[in-house]
Amino acid sequence: MKVRNFVFPILIGLLAVASARTASAVTVKCGTLIDGLADVPQKHVLIEVSGNRITALRRYDAIAELDPETIDLSRETCLPGLIDLHVHYIKTAPDAIDLEAKPLQPATADTFRRALNFGFTAVRNLGSGTVWPSDVEIRRAIEHSLFIAPRLKVSLNAADPKRRLGEGPDALRAVIDRMIANGADWIKLFGDSTWVDPPNYSVEELSTMIEEAHRKGVKVAVHSIGPEDNHRSIICRADSIEHGVDIRDEDLSRMHDMSIVLVPTLSVLKYLAPLPGQDQAAIARDYQLSVSTFRRALKQGVTIGFGTDAGALENTPWETTNPAQQFGLMVDLGMGRMQAIKSGTAIAAELLGMENQIGSLAVGRFADMVAVPGDPLKDIRQLEHVDFIMKDGKRITKR
């Protein structure tokens, strides 16, 4: 698909936020390394980077003199760049026409930059108003370094949980085909809207769409709240269950056996609960159901990926809240600290199909890494204090 002319006015604004150190050969001196793979951190590790790739990892003498070309993080903990599997960062102008290429709101560039400042070097955008094909062109602009932002994976659907994609198997397959043809990395389906709503799709309809996507090599994420819709999404072999507020034990067991990933968005519900104008009882119910499902999923060994729903609540302070706060929430609810870290690094990368590129610090991987001043295996909330960011071998200057 050719880049359309409408993209370039968008990029003029986005280019203004770019600020990064030019990629070259550099060595990063890590006091402690959590590589995203091992369960035990390493001490005194030099990470050698050439261009945008990690070329070597080796131990160093703690008292050795520092080479002038070395970035000194000897008092820090280094980790892979963080990954948020569920965001809504792409915004459009209020008068945009549905299903057409649309101008971006200036806030879109700010939101991407903010996420990178928090240490998130990759995100999966699961729905926006800019479908067909603005989201794809933003992704391509990032891939070609036209502006500095997290790596981006997109689904081409409007963020509207009550909208069906079509009626009948042929129409549903055609929409899936159209999304993939237009460059969707993921298919995002809305199984239901809220806990009290009936499922949007029958088992046959869900199976039709998921099988069509899988036939073409594309994974499927399902926004799924109530127990019946979760059940349908699981038996139809969705790749990830988004939110998953109320999942029965037998379906959690199926998720474990079928390697379906749960992406709970706990922090957005916790944030919503005290806001004025909300249905407090409904939110409290959904949060408690989500906590129950999360804890039962942990016990059953379900794979849990890190996703926050960041950007979903427009015109609230949620837009500027650090998504990394969810790491602490997950640990408070019983997840181990290393397990929480991996949920937002190696596990997230594997769900994205990028486990050989990001999510871990190893030779041959992209040089995406962050550092924090303390030890997140003692205090997981250190991940809310990222003070060094490298993406694609470039040191990112916060702004």
N, C-alpha and C positions, 0 to 999 in steps of 0.2 A: 504494500500500500504506500503510495507516495505521500510525502509530507505536504500537508495542505497549507495554503497561504495564511490561513487564520492563525496558525501556530506562532508565526514570528512576532506579531504584536504582543502575544502572551509572553514570549521569552524575553522581550525587552525589559519588562518589569522584573522577571525572575533573575535575569543576569545580574541585576543590581545587588542581589543578596549574596553573590558568590564571593568567598574569601577563603583561600586555602594555600598551604605551602606547596610549591611545585614538587611533583613526585620525582624522586631520585633514590640513589642508594643511601640507606640510613640504617642505623642500629638503635634499637630501643632496649634500654637496660631496665629490666623489671626486678624489683625486690622480691615480689611474689607473683607467680603466674598461675591463674586458673584457666586452663586451655579449652574448657568446654567438653572435653572428652574424658579425662581421668577424674576419678573421685577424690584424689588427693592433690593439693596444689604443690607446685615446685618452687624452690627458692633460688634466687640469684640466676636468672635466665636472661641471656641476650637474644633478642629477636632481630634477625637480619632481614631487611626489606630491600628489594630492588624493583623499581617501577611500582607496580601495584600488587606484587606478590611477596609472600614470605619465602625466603630462600634458605634460611637456616635457623635453628634454635640450638643454643649451647649454653652450658653453665659458665659462670665467670667467678673469678676470685673476688670475694667481697671487698678486699682492700686494693684491688687493681686500680690504676689511674684511669680516668675517664678520657676516652678519645674525643676530640673536639666535635666529631660528626655524630656522636652518640646522644640520644635523648635520655636524660637521666630520670628514670622513674624508680630509682632504687629504694625509695621510701614508700612506694605505692604498690597496689595490687592491680595487675593487668588482667584483662578479660577480653574475650571476643566482643565485637560490637553487638549491642543489644538488638533484639528483633521483636516487633509488635505485630502479631498476626491478625489483628482486627482493628482497623482504624477507618475513619471517614474524613480524610484530610482535604479532598478536592471539592472546592466550593464554586458555585456559579453565580452569575448576576441574577438578581430577583426576577427580571423580565425574560429570562431564557426560555426558549421554546423546547418542550420535551423532545427527546430523541434527535436533537440536532446538535451540531458542533456549537459550542457556547463560549462566550468570553468568561475568563476566570475572575473571581473576586480577588483583589490584591491580598486578602487574608490568606489565600492558598499558599503563596510563596512564604509568608511569615510562618505559617503552621508547619510546613516542611522543615524550615530552618530551625524552628524551635525544637522539633523532635530530634533533629541531629544534635543540637546543643545539649539535649538531655542524654545523649549517648546511644540513640537508636539509629543504627546505620542501615537498617532495612525494615520496611513495613509492607503489609498487605492491605491495600485499600479495598474494602468489601462493599462497594456501592457508593454512588454519588449521583448528582444530577447531570454530570457531564458526559454521558455515554454517547457512543457512536460518533467519533472515536477520540474525543479529547483526552480521555484518561490514558489511552495508549500513547498518544503523542507526548504527553508529559513524561511518561515512563521512558520513551526513546530519547527525549531531551536529557534526562538524567543519565541514561546509559552513555550518551555521547559527551558528557561533562559540560553541557551548555549551562547548567547551573548546579550549585552544590546542594544536595538533598540526600536523604536516605535512598538506598536501592528500593525500587518500587515494583510491586506486583499488583495487578488490577483485575477486578471483575467488572464486566460491562453491564451493569444493571442499575436502575434507579433505586435509591434507598427508600423504597416504599413497601412495607411488609404486607399491605393489603392488595397489592396488584398481582394478579395471575399473569403468567407469561403467554398464555394462550389457552385455547379450548381444543381438546382432542390430541391424540398422540402425534399425528402428523404436524400439527401446528406447533406443538411443544418441541418436537425434534428440530423443526425449522428455526425456531428462535435460538436454540442451543447452537446449531450450526452457524447461524449468523453471528452470534457473539464470538465464537472461535475464529471465524473467518476475518472478523474485524480486529483480532489480536488479543482477546481475553486470555490472561494467564490462568484464571480461575473462573468457574461458574459459581455464582452465589444464588441460592434459592431461598425464598421465604416460605418455610413450612407452615407457620402460623404467625399471628400478630402478637397475641398476649396469651397468658395462661388460660384464660376463659374462652378464647376463640377456638372454633373448630379448625382442623388442618385445612390448608389451602388446596392440597393435592391428595388424590387417592394414592394407594400403594402402586397401582398400575402407572399412574402419571409420574410419580416420583421415579419409579424404576425406569420409565422411558427416557426421562431427561438425564438421569445419572448414567445409565448405560450408554447413551449417545455421547455424552462427554467423555466417558472412559474409552469408548471406541476410538475417539480421536486423540487420546492421550492427555486429556485435561482433567484435573481434579475438581471435586465439587464440595463446597462448603454450604451447610444448611443452617439458616437462622431458625432455631427450634426451641420452643419454650415449654409447652405442656407435655405431659407424659405420652399421650397418643402420638403426637407429631414426632417426638423424639424416637418413639418405637418405630414409626414408619421410616424415618430417615436412616435409622440404624440398620433395619433389615434390608433396606434398599442399597446399603453399602455406600453411604456418603463418606467422604474422606475426613471431614471434620464436622463436628457439631458445635455451632456457635451459640453461646449463652448456655444452652442445655439446662435450663432452670430446674426442671423436675424430670429426672430420669429414674425409671424403676430399676431395682437391683438386677433383675434378669437381663435388662437391656445394657446395664453397665458391664455385666459379664460378657455379653455379645461384643460390646465395644473392645474389651480387652482381647477377646479371641480373634476379632477381625481387624485389630490394629487401627481402629478408628480413633482419631484424636479429639479430645474434649478441649475446647477453647472457652473457658468460663470468663465472663467479663464482670467480675465481682465488684471492682472498684467503682464502676459507673452506677451500680445500684446503691452502693454505700453512699456515694455522693448525692444521689437523687433524694434519698430518704428525708433529709431535713429541709429540703427546699420548699418555700411557700408555693401554694397552688398545685401541689402534687397530690395524688391519691395515696395518702400516707399508709392506709391499711393495705392496699394492693402492693405497694412497693415493699413494705415490711414483709408481707407474705412471700413475694418473689425473692427477696434477699435471703430469708430463712430457708426457703426451698433450695436456693442456689448453694447455700452453705452446706446443707444436708447432702445434696448431690455431690458437691466437691469432696467432702469428707468420705463419703461412701466410695467415690471413684478412686480416691487415694488408697483405700483399704483393698480395693479389687485390682489395683495395679494398672488402672487405665492410664494411657499416655496423656499427659496434660501439657498443652502448649500455652504460651503467654499471649494473651490478647486482652485489650482494655476497652474497646469501643471509643477510643479517643477521637474527638472531633464530632461525636454524635449529637452533643447538646450545644447547639449554636447559641451565641449571645449569653453565655454564662461563663463564670470563672473556670469551669471545667476545660474550656478551650486552652487555657494556659497552665493547667495542672500537670505536674510531672507524671507521666505514665508509670515511671518506675516505682511509684508508691504501691502498686499492686504486688510487687515482690514481697513487701512486708506483710501485706494482708494475707497472702497465700501461706506464708510461714506461720503467721498467727493462727491460721486455721488448721495447722498440722503438717504442712509440707516441709520437708527437710530443706535446709538452706542451699546445699549443692543441687538438689532436685529443682528448686525454684530457679536457680541460675541457669541450669540446663534447659528449663522450659522456655526461657527467653534467648537461648543461644543454639545449642546443638539440636535440640528437639524441634524447635521452630524451623531451623534450616532444613532438617530432614522432611518436614511436612511440605515445605516449599520446593522440595526436590533440589536443594542447593547445598546438601551436606558436604560435597566435595569442594565447595567454593567459600562458604561463609559459616558462621556459627561455631567455629573452632579455630584455634591458633596452631597451625601445623604447616609444614613445608608444602608449598604449592597452593595453599589457600590465598584468597584475597587478603591483603593487609588491612582488615577492618578490625580495629581494637579500641578499647577504652581503658581508662585507669581511674581508680578511686583512692582517696587518701588513707582509708582504713581497711579492715579485714571483713568482707561481706560474709565470711563463714562464721564470724562471731556476731556481727551486726549486719543483717541483710539490708538494712536501710542505708548502708553506705552506697548502694547502687543509685540512690537519689542524689549523690554528690559527685557525679562524674566530673573530673577536672582535666582530663586529657582525652582527645578524640582523634582517631585516625580512620579515614575511609579511603579505600582504594590506594593506599600508600601515601596519601596526602594528610598532613596534620591540619586539622580543622581549627580555625580560630573562632571562638565563640563570639557571637554578636547579637 
